[in-house]
Structure formats: C-alpha cells, structure tokens
Amino acid sequence: MKHGLATFVHERLEWSLVDQSPEQSVTEWLCVDVAGCKIISVYKPPRSRFTPAAIPVFPHPSLYVGDFNCQHVIRGYTVVGYNIS
C-alpha cells in the first residue's frame, strides 16, 4: 500500500470509533473518540481535488489531523510544492 491513513492511540487510553468516510469516498477520514476528544484523521490521495465539505464537522473538542501540505514526487505528485487542488 502506498497511501492511506492511520490513527494511533496509546494502549492505556480508552477509545472508540465514532464514524468514517463512506467506502467509495475520494477523501478518506476516520473519527475516533479518545477520552472525550474527537480525533479526525484525513487523507486526500495525490491528484485528487480536496473538498472540505467531504469532511463532517464534529463538536468541540475535536482535532483534525492530516498531511495536507505534503506533496512530493514519491507520493505520486508530478512536482514538489503546495497545490491544494
């Protein structure tokens, strides 16, 4: 596998899956609850358009994480640099 997302939680913390993106979504996301805080991991594949509306808004406290500005040729981009579209 070349691309994807993961959420790591310390083994002593309780966590539960809250929700995740539909199986055929271009932008993938996964929301877990860790000690009352929602952590949303987001992944946008190379060469796809980022659509913020594809990610739901979760109530406070929430933390959205992802490698939004990490475009490199080894990840399938044709040039190195920032281009969110």
Residue pairs with C-beta under 8 A, 6 or more apart in sequence:
2 75
2 76
3 43
3 45
3 46
3 75
3 76
4 28
4 43
5 28
5 29
5 30
5 41
5 42
5 43
5 66
6 41
7 30
7 32
7 39
7 41
9 15
9 32
9 34
13 34
13 35
14 34
14 35
15 32
15 33
15 34
15 35
16 32
16 33
17 30
17 31
17 32
18 31
18 32
18 33
18 38
18 58
19 31
19 56
20 28
20 29
20 30
20 31
21 27
21 28
21 29
21 30
21 54
25 54
26 44
26 45
26 48
26 49
26 51
26 54
27 42
27 43
27 44
27 48
27 50
27 51
27 54
27 55
28 42
28 43
28 44
29 40
29 41
29 42
29 43
29 54
29 55
29 56
30 40
30 41
31 38
31 39
31 40
31 41
31 56
31 58
32 38
32 39
33 39
36 61
37 61
37 62
37 63
38 58
38 59
38 61
38 62
38 63
39 62
39 63
39 65
40 55
40 58
40 62
40 63
40 64
40 65
41 65
41 66
42 55
42 64
42 65
42 66
42 68
43 66
43 67
44 50
44 66
44 68
45 76
46 71
46 75
46 76
46 77
47 76
47 77
49 85
50 68
50 84
50 85
55 64
68 84
69 82
71 77
71 79
71 80
71 81
71 82
71 83
72 80
73 79
73 80
